[in-house]
Amino acid sequence: MTFSLVELLKEQRPGPRYRTLADLIGEAIAQGHLAPAARLPALRDVAYELGVTVGTVARAYALAASRGLVAGEVGRGTYVLAREARAPLQGVGSASFNAADGAEVAMKAALAAPVGQTSIMSAAMRAVLDTASRDGPSLFNTYLAPGGAPAHAQAAARWISHGGFAPKPEEIILCSGTQQAILAALLTATEPGDLVLTEALTYQAMIAQASLMGRRIAPVDIDAEGLVPQALERAVQEQRPRAVFIVPTLHNPTTAIMGEARRIEIAEIARRHELAIIEDDIYGALLGERPPPVAHFYPEGTYYATSLAKSLGCGLRIGFLKPPRSKLDRARAIQHGFGQTVPPIMAELATSLIVNGDADDLVARQRDEMRARHAMAIEMLREQEIRHHPAALYVWLRLPEAWRAHSFVEAARRRGVAIAAGEDFMVGRPDRAARHVRLAIGQPQSREALRHGLSIIGALLDRMPADLVSPA
């Protein structure tokens, strides 16, 4: 029996046409008319047959994607997701920050290691409150101006400047973390229905944000250095995306670092095609020496986002967004319009840490601690295939042939260790990372806890899934 999606989509219902189309796609999937991996018709073909605009069909496909029903992929178009692959689009997958399920050892979230943040930040907070009580209005009875105050922007500019990359304070928008900065960039650079490219493995919370905002997502191939320029060029020509999201420094989850030459090449491709770049540099400060960001080579089209979360501590919810100068007012208005006001007390604390040097001290401590933790992980998992960098908060572990990621994650969970499956970072086709897991070695609260967790992981790697009928 043949099934024509276009014929089904001709059904008329009350309400916006794009929403009707998305509803009908969902019903076709639920009723078994569209099987997993089935490819939806091309946007232009559907638009022509239905007598609607390509934008209407694009919004319908984007809405279906936000519901976790379909996904877009370069070279494949938009296709139906298998049921087990739909859940990550409705949340952030098993890599979500706090979903450690009461594990004895949590190695699931890419958090900065404990290096004395509590004492340093407590002292800085007391100083901030003492100064505010003497010299200014209450930090608990005021709002910040959209984008933050000049003093906050000056500190932010100081923090993110390195090498030849030196943004001006007035170019920076203060945000409540990098995730908020990415959302503001996404909403500034794209419209509902637009296609956003990402690395084939990427930060899943961004995928969730894009889907919820009605943007389509498609992956681009990566290698040991990150995004492949030739693959990006091909994707741009075939898919006509509006933006690309990248993590070029300590890529999550593979730890890859993109070299300067490739950053220049990526910038040139984006400039030639007027493609917006959303650059997540949240891990950049962890490197002692790092290449200039892509934003340095393509400032007119790059939204540069970072924060203090990974280098100082995740509780310090302060991020910085540097959009293209021509989009600065729009980005600031969007960030403020979504009610994303940064708490004044957090802005003052972050500024104090940067200005008085405490932030630099904490970063130095973090680098030392992560070097020690990586040495431990390499020693304890020395017979395994691991991708790592001594500054990264995680390692990317390839599993033995007998294992698949979700089975291994579940086996580890039963033994008290929470980790993230490779599929949780995969865009479009989860099977490509089915034999990888990410171990967030910065998250355990002590080296002893990390050693215990790694010993459990190591013991599991030496066993076969069939041997684990019950917990050991």
C-alpha positions as CSV (number, residue, x, y, z in Angstrom):
1,M,0.0,0.0,0.0
2,T,1.4,3.4,-1.0
3,F,1.1,6.4,1.3
4,S,1.1,10.0,0.1
5,L,2.0,12.5,2.8
6,V,1.1,15.3,0.4
7,E,-2.4,14.0,-0.1
8,L,-2.9,13.7,3.7
9,L,-1.6,17.3,4.2
10,K,-4.3,18.6,1.9
11,E,-6.8,18.2,4.8
12,Q,-8.2,21.5,5.9
13,R,-8.6,22.3,9.6
14,P,-9.1,25.5,11.6
15,G,-6.0,27.4,12.8
16,P,-2.7,28.3,11.3
17,R,-1.8,26.2,8.3
18,Y,1.7,25.3,9.5
19,R,0.3,24.0,12.7
20,T,-2.2,21.8,10.9
21,L,0.5,20.4,8.7
22,A,2.6,19.5,11.8
23,D,-0.4,17.9,13.5
24,L,-1.1,15.8,10.4
25,I,2.6,14.7,10.2
26,G,2.3,13.6,13.9
27,E,-0.9,11.7,13.2
28,A,0.7,9.9,10.2
29,I,3.6,8.8,12.4
30,A,1.4,7.7,15.2
31,Q,-0.8,5.7,12.9
32,G,2.2,3.9,11.3
33,H,1.8,5.5,7.9
34,L,5.3,7.1,8.3
35,A,7.8,4.6,9.5
36,P,11.1,5.5,11.3
37,A,13.7,6.8,8.9
38,A,11.0,7.7,6.3
39,R,12.0,10.9,4.5
40,L,9.5,13.7,4.3
41,P,9.0,15.3,0.9
42,A,11.1,18.3,0.0
43,L,9.8,21.7,1.2
44,R,9.4,23.1,-2.3
45,D,7.5,20.0,-3.5
46,V,5.0,20.2,-0.6
47,A,4.6,23.9,-1.0
48,Y,3.9,23.6,-4.7
49,E,1.4,20.7,-4.2
50,L,-0.5,22.5,-1.4
51,G,-0.4,26.0,-2.8
52,V,1.4,27.5,0.2
53,T,4.7,29.2,0.8
54,V,7.9,27.3,1.4
55,G,8.1,29.1,4.7
56,T,4.8,27.6,5.8
57,V,6.0,24.1,5.2
58,A,9.4,24.9,6.8
59,R,7.6,26.1,10.0
60,A,5.5,22.9,9.9
61,Y,8.6,20.7,9.7
62,A,10.3,22.8,12.4
63,L,7.3,22.4,14.7
64,A,7.3,18.6,14.1
65,A,11.0,18.6,15.0
66,S,10.3,20.5,18.2
67,R,7.9,17.8,19.2
68,G,10.6,15.2,18.8
69,L,9.0,13.5,15.8
70,V,11.4,14.3,12.9
71,A,14.9,15.7,12.4
72,G,16.8,17.3,9.6
73,E,20.2,16.1,8.4
74,V,22.5,17.3,5.6
75,G,22.2,15.0,2.6
76,R,19.1,13.3,3.9
77,G,16.6,16.0,4.3
78,T,13.9,15.7,7.0
79,Y,13.1,12.2,8.2
80,V,11.1,10.4,10.9
81,L,12.9,9.6,14.1
82,A,12.8,6.2,15.6
83,R,10.8,6.2,18.9
84,E,13.9,5.6,21.0
85,A,15.6,8.6,19.4
86,R,12.8,11.1,20.1
87,A,13.2,11.6,23.8
88,P,16.4,13.7,23.7
89,L,14.6,16.4,21.6
90,Q,12.0,16.8,24.4
91,G,14.7,17.5,27.0
92,V,18.4,17.5,27.1
93,G,19.0,13.7,27.2
94,S,20.9,11.8,29.8
95,A,23.6,14.4,29.7
96,S,21.3,16.9,31.6
97,F,23.2,18.7,34.3
98,N,21.5,17.4,37.4
99,A,20.0,14.1,36.4
100,A,22.5,12.0,38.3
101,D,19.7,9.9,39.8
102,G,21.2,9.8,43.2
103,A,24.4,8.2,42.0
104,E,27.2,7.6,44.5
105,V,29.6,9.0,41.9
106,A,28.3,11.5,39.4
107,M,30.4,11.9,36.2
108,K,27.5,13.1,34.0
109,A,27.7,16.9,33.9
110,A,30.7,18.9,32.6
111,L,31.2,20.8,35.9
112,A,34.3,22.6,37.1
113,A,36.2,20.6,39.8
114,P,36.1,21.8,43.4
115,V,39.2,23.9,43.9
116,G,38.3,26.2,46.8
117,Q,35.4,28.1,45.1
118,T,33.4,28.3,48.3
119,S,35.9,30.1,50.4
120,I,37.1,32.5,47.7
121,M,33.6,33.4,46.4
122,S,32.2,33.7,49.9
123,A,34.9,36.3,50.8
124,A,34.2,38.1,47.5
125,M,30.5,38.1,48.2
126,R,31.0,39.6,51.7
127,A,33.1,42.4,50.2
128,V,30.4,43.1,47.5
129,L,27.7,43.3,50.1
130,D,29.8,45.5,52.4
131,T,30.5,47.9,49.6
132,A,26.9,48.0,48.5
133,S,25.7,48.7,52.0
134,R,28.0,51.7,52.3
135,D,28.1,53.2,48.8
136,G,25.0,52.4,46.8
137,P,21.4,51.3,46.5
138,S,20.5,47.9,47.7
139,L,21.4,45.1,45.3
140,F,18.1,43.4,46.3
141,N,15.9,46.4,45.3
142,T,17.0,47.2,41.7
143,Y,17.2,45.9,38.2
144,L,20.2,46.1,35.9
145,A,19.9,48.0,32.7
146,P,19.4,45.8,29.6
147,G,22.7,44.1,28.9
148,G,24.3,45.1,32.2
149,A,26.0,48.2,33.6
150,P,29.2,49.7,32.1
151,A,31.4,48.3,35.0
152,H,30.1,44.8,34.3
153,A,30.8,45.1,30.6
154,Q,34.3,46.4,31.2
155,A,35.1,43.4,33.4
156,A,33.5,41.1,30.8
157,A,35.7,42.6,28.1
158,R,38.7,42.1,30.2
159,W,37.8,38.5,30.8
160,I,37.1,37.4,27.2
161,S,40.0,39.3,25.6
162,H,43.0,37.2,24.6
163,G,45.6,37.5,21.8
164,G,44.3,39.9,19.2
165,F,40.6,39.4,20.2
166,A,39.7,42.5,22.3
167,P,36.0,43.3,22.2
168,K,35.0,46.7,23.5
169,P,32.8,46.9,26.6
170,E,29.9,48.5,24.7
171,E,29.8,45.5,22.4
172,I,29.1,43.0,25.2
173,I,25.7,41.9,26.6
174,L,25.6,40.4,30.1
175,C,23.5,37.2,30.4
176,S,22.6,34.6,33.0
177,G,25.0,32.0,31.6
178,T,26.2,30.8,28.2
179,Q,23.0,28.9,27.6
180,Q,21.0,32.2,27.8
181,A,23.5,33.9,25.6
182,I,23.2,31.1,23.0
183,L,19.4,31.4,23.1
184,A,19.6,35.2,22.6
185,A,22.0,34.7,19.7
186,L,19.7,32.0,18.1
187,L,16.7,34.3,18.3
188,T,18.6,37.2,16.9
189,A,20.2,35.4,14.0
190,T,17.3,33.2,12.8
191,E,13.6,33.1,12.4
192,P,11.1,30.2,13.0
193,G,11.6,27.5,10.3
194,D,15.2,28.5,9.6
195,L,17.8,25.8,9.4
196,V,20.7,25.8,11.9
197,L,23.7,23.6,11.3
198,T,25.7,22.1,14.2
199,E,28.6,19.8,14.6
200,A,27.5,16.1,14.3
201,L,28.2,15.8,18.0
202,T,27.2,18.9,20.0
203,Y,25.7,20.5,23.1
204,Q,22.2,19.0,23.4
205,A,20.7,21.8,25.4
206,M,21.2,24.0,22.3
207,I,19.4,21.5,20.2
208,A,16.5,21.5,22.6
209,Q,16.4,25.3,22.6
210,A,16.4,25.4,18.8
211,S,13.6,22.9,18.5
212,L,11.5,24.7,21.1
213,M,11.9,27.9,19.2
214,G,10.8,26.3,15.9
215,R,14.3,26.1,14.2
216,R,15.4,23.1,12.2
217,I,18.7,21.4,13.0
218,A,21.1,19.5,10.7
219,P,24.5,18.1,11.5
220,V,27.8,18.7,9.7
221,D,30.7,16.2,9.8
222,I,33.5,16.6,12.3
223,D,37.0,15.2,12.6
224,A,39.8,15.3,15.2
225,E,39.9,19.1,14.8
226,G,36.2,19.8,14.9
227,L,33.9,21.0,12.2
228,V,35.1,20.0,8.7
229,P,35.2,23.0,6.3
230,Q,34.5,21.0,3.2
231,A,31.4,19.5,4.9
232,L,30.3,22.9,5.9
233,E,30.7,24.3,2.4
234,R,28.7,21.4,1.0
235,A,25.9,21.7,3.7
236,V,25.6,25.5,3.0
237,Q,25.2,24.9,-0.7
238,E,22.7,22.0,-0.3
239,Q,20.7,23.2,2.6
240,R,20.8,27.0,2.6
241,P,21.0,27.4,6.4
242,R,20.8,30.6,8.3
243,A,23.3,29.9,11.0
244,V,25.8,27.3,12.3
245,F,26.5,26.6,16.0
246,I,30.1,25.5,16.9
247,V,32.2,24.7,20.0
248,P,35.7,25.1,18.5
249,T,37.7,25.0,21.8
250,L,37.6,21.8,23.9
251,H,34.6,20.6,21.9
252,N,31.9,19.0,23.9
253,P,32.1,15.9,24.0
254,T,35.2,15.0,22.0
255,T,37.7,17.7,23.6
256,A,38.8,18.6,20.1
257,I,40.5,22.0,19.6
258,M,40.2,23.7,16.2
259,G,43.4,25.2,14.9
260,E,43.7,28.8,13.8
261,A,44.0,27.9,10.1
262,R,40.7,26.1,10.2
263,R,39.0,28.8,12.1
264,I,40.0,31.2,9.4
265,E,38.7,28.9,6.7
266,I,35.3,28.5,8.6
267,A,35.1,32.2,8.9
268,E,35.7,32.7,5.1
269,I,33.0,30.2,4.2
270,A,30.5,31.9,6.5
271,R,31.4,35.3,5.2
272,R,31.1,34.2,1.5
273,H,27.6,32.7,2.2
274,E,26.5,35.4,4.7
275,L,26.0,32.6,7.3
276,A,25.7,33.6,10.9
277,I,28.0,31.8,13.4
278,I,27.1,31.1,17.0
279,E,30.4,30.4,18.7
280,D,30.2,28.7,22.2
281,D,33.6,29.4,23.9
282,I,32.5,28.4,27.4
283,Y,35.6,26.2,27.8
284,G,38.1,28.6,26.3
285,A,39.5,30.1,29.5
286,L,40.6,26.7,30.7
287,L,43.4,26.7,28.1
288,G,46.6,28.5,29.0
289,E,47.2,29.4,25.4
290,R,44.3,29.3,22.9
291,P,43.7,30.2,19.3
292,P,41.7,33.4,18.6
293,P,38.0,32.7,18.4
294,V,36.3,32.5,15.0
295,A,34.6,35.8,16.0
296,H,38.0,37.4,15.7
297,F,38.2,36.5,12.0
298,Y,34.5,37.1,11.2
299,P,33.2,39.8,13.7
300,E,30.5,41.0,11.4
301,G,28.7,37.7,11.4
302,T,29.6,35.8,14.6
303,Y,27.8,35.7,17.9
304,Y,30.4,34.9,20.5
305,A,29.1,33.4,23.8
306,T,30.9,32.4,27.0
307,S,30.6,32.5,30.8
308,L,32.4,31.8,34.0
309,A,30.5,28.5,34.7
310,K,33.1,26.0,33.4
311,S,36.2,27.8,34.5
312,L,35.1,29.1,37.9
313,G,31.9,27.2,39.0
314,C,28.5,26.4,37.6
315,G,26.7,28.3,40.4
316,L,28.0,31.6,39.1
317,R,25.4,32.2,36.5
318,I,27.0,35.0,34.5
319,G,27.6,34.8,30.8
320,F,28.7,37.2,28.1
321,L,27.4,37.6,24.5
322,K,29.2,39.6,21.8
323,P,27.0,39.8,18.8
324,P,27.9,41.4,15.5
325,R,27.9,45.1,15.9
326,S,25.0,45.5,13.4
327,K,22.9,43.1,15.5
328,L,23.8,44.5,19.0
329,D,20.6,46.5,19.6
330,R,18.4,43.6,18.4
331,A,20.2,41.0,20.5
332,R,20.0,43.3,23.6
333,A,16.3,43.8,23.1
334,I,15.7,40.1,22.6
335,Q,17.7,39.2,25.7
336,H,15.9,41.8,27.8
337,G,12.5,41.1,26.2
338,F,12.5,37.5,27.3
339,G,12.8,38.6,30.9
340,Q,16.3,37.5,31.1
341,T,17.5,40.1,33.5
342,V,20.8,39.3,35.3
343,P,20.5,39.5,39.1
344,P,22.5,42.6,40.1
345,I,24.2,40.7,43.0
346,M,25.6,38.1,40.6
347,A,26.8,40.7,38.2
348,E,28.6,42.5,41.0
349,L,30.1,39.3,42.3
350,A,31.4,38.2,38.9
351,T,32.9,41.7,38.3
352,S,34.6,41.6,41.7
353,L,36.2,38.2,41.0
354,I,37.5,39.4,37.6
355,V,38.8,42.7,38.8
356,N,40.5,41.6,42.0
357,G,42.2,38.6,40.3
358,D,40.3,35.8,42.1
359,A,38.9,34.6,38.8
360,D,42.4,34.1,37.4
361,D,43.5,32.3,40.6
362,L,40.5,29.9,40.3
363,V,41.3,29.2,36.6
364,A,44.9,28.4,37.5
365,R,43.7,26.0,40.2
366,Q,41.2,24.4,37.8
367,R,43.9,23.8,35.2
368,D,46.2,22.1,37.8
369,E,43.3,20.0,39.2
370,M,42.2,18.8,35.8
371,R,45.7,17.9,34.7
372,A,45.9,15.6,37.8
373,R,42.5,14.1,37.1
374,H,43.3,13.4,33.5
375,A,46.5,11.7,34.6
376,M,44.4,9.5,36.9
377,A,41.9,8.7,34.2
378,I,44.5,7.8,31.6
379,E,46.3,5.5,34.1
380,M,43.2,3.7,35.3
381,L,41.7,3.3,31.8
382,R,45.1,2.9,30.0
383,E,44.0,0.0,27.9
384,Q,40.9,1.9,26.5
385,E,40.6,4.2,23.5
386,I,40.1,7.7,25.0
387,R,40.1,11.1,23.5
388,H,41.1,13.8,26.0
389,H,42.8,17.1,26.7
390,P,44.4,17.9,30.0
391,A,42.3,21.1,30.3
392,A,39.0,19.5,29.5
393,L,36.3,18.7,32.1
394,Y,35.6,15.3,30.5
395,V,37.0,12.5,28.5
396,W,35.4,10.8,25.4
397,L,35.6,7.0,25.8
398,R,35.1,4.5,23.0
399,L,33.5,1.3,24.3
400,P,34.6,-2.3,23.5
401,E,32.8,-3.9,20.6
402,A,30.3,-5.8,22.8
403,W,28.9,-2.7,24.5
404,R,26.5,-0.1,23.3
405,A,26.4,3.3,25.1
406,H,22.9,3.2,26.7
407,S,23.5,-0.4,28.0
408,F,26.8,0.7,29.4
409,V,25.3,3.8,31.0
410,E,22.6,1.7,32.6
411,A,25.1,-0.9,33.9
412,A,27.2,1.9,35.4
413,R,24.1,3.5,37.0
414,R,23.2,0.2,38.7
415,R,26.7,0.3,40.2
416,G,26.3,3.9,41.5
417,V,28.1,5.8,38.7
418,A,26.2,8.3,36.5
419,I,27.7,9.1,33.1
420,A,26.4,10.3,29.7
421,A,25.8,8.2,26.6
422,G,27.3,9.3,23.3
423,E,23.9,9.3,21.6
424,D,22.9,12.2,23.8
425,F,25.3,14.5,21.9
426,M,24.4,13.2,18.4
427,V,22.5,15.3,16.0
428,G,20.3,13.5,13.5
429,R,21.6,9.9,13.7
430,P,22.1,8.6,17.3
431,D,23.6,5.3,16.0
432,R,26.9,7.1,15.0
433,A,27.9,7.5,18.7
434,A,26.4,4.3,20.0
435,R,29.7,3.0,21.2
436,H,30.9,6.1,23.1
437,V,30.3,7.6,26.5
438,R,31.4,10.9,28.1
439,L,33.0,10.7,31.5
440,A,32.8,14.1,33.2
441,I,35.9,13.8,35.4
442,G,35.6,17.3,36.9
443,Q,32.2,16.6,38.6
444,P,33.3,14.2,41.4
445,Q,33.8,16.2,44.6
446,S,37.2,14.7,45.3
447,R,40.0,12.8,43.6
448,E,39.1,9.8,45.8
449,A,35.5,9.9,44.5
450,L,36.8,10.1,40.9
451,R,39.2,7.1,41.5
452,H,36.3,5.1,42.9
453,G,34.1,5.9,39.9
454,L,36.9,5.1,37.4
455,S,37.5,1.8,39.1
456,I,33.8,0.9,38.6
457,I,34.0,2.0,34.9
458,G,37.2,0.0,34.4
459,A,35.7,-3.1,35.9
460,L,32.7,-2.8,33.6
461,L,34.8,-2.4,30.5
462,D,36.5,-5.7,31.3
463,R,33.2,-7.6,31.3
464,M,30.7,-8.6,28.7
465,P,27.1,-7.3,28.8
466,A,25.8,-10.9,29.0
467,D,27.8,-11.4,32.2
468,L,25.8,-8.7,34.0
469,V,22.4,-10.2,34.5
470,S,22.4,-8.8,38.0
471,P,24.5,-6.1,39.6
472,A,27.9,-7.3,40.8
